[in-house]
Amino acid sequence: MSKKIQRILNIVMVSIALSTVPFMGLQNLKRFLPVSILIGMVEGINAKVGKKRRWWVFYNKPNSYFFNEFPFNIGVFLVTSLWIMKWSYGKFVKFILLNAIGNALFAYPFAKFARKIKYFTLVRLNHLQFFFYFFSKVFLFYGFQYLFERYKRSK
């Protein structure tokens, strides 16, 4: 895949994801955005560790976080986490299942497709490990939201 196509794909991916946010409602956005941003920052740190350890490799240069992983964090992951929280917060089993389905779709068919179109490829992780790499943060995400809700109620 050329750099130009990757840039276009990044812009499209972020634009489509962010275009769904107005349908979420302002109350839900205010309620879940702080924790979604926090978990996005955790994912950003994890992405830097993953890149350094060569868990995955993006084909195109520049090999920077902002050109490669950032569009996923600001688009797909941030917005998906907002929607999953909206649909399932307070229903822990539903939350876990929705995250497991989303993470499995990203770790298996999307990662295979990304390799096929030469976007990125897994190097030192297999698909199951890649799934658990994302899924492990689900409990942290729910816990942060729980603590945030408790803090807001105590005020």
Secondary structure, 3 states (H helix, E strand, C coil): CCHHHHHHHHHHHHHHHHHCHHHHCHHHHHHHHHHHHHHHHHHHHHHHHHHHCCCEEECCCCCCCCCCCHHHHHHHHHHHHHHHHHHHCCCHHHHHHHHHHHHHHHHHHHHHHHHHCCCEEECCCCHHHHHHHHHCHHHHHHHHHHHHHHHHHHC
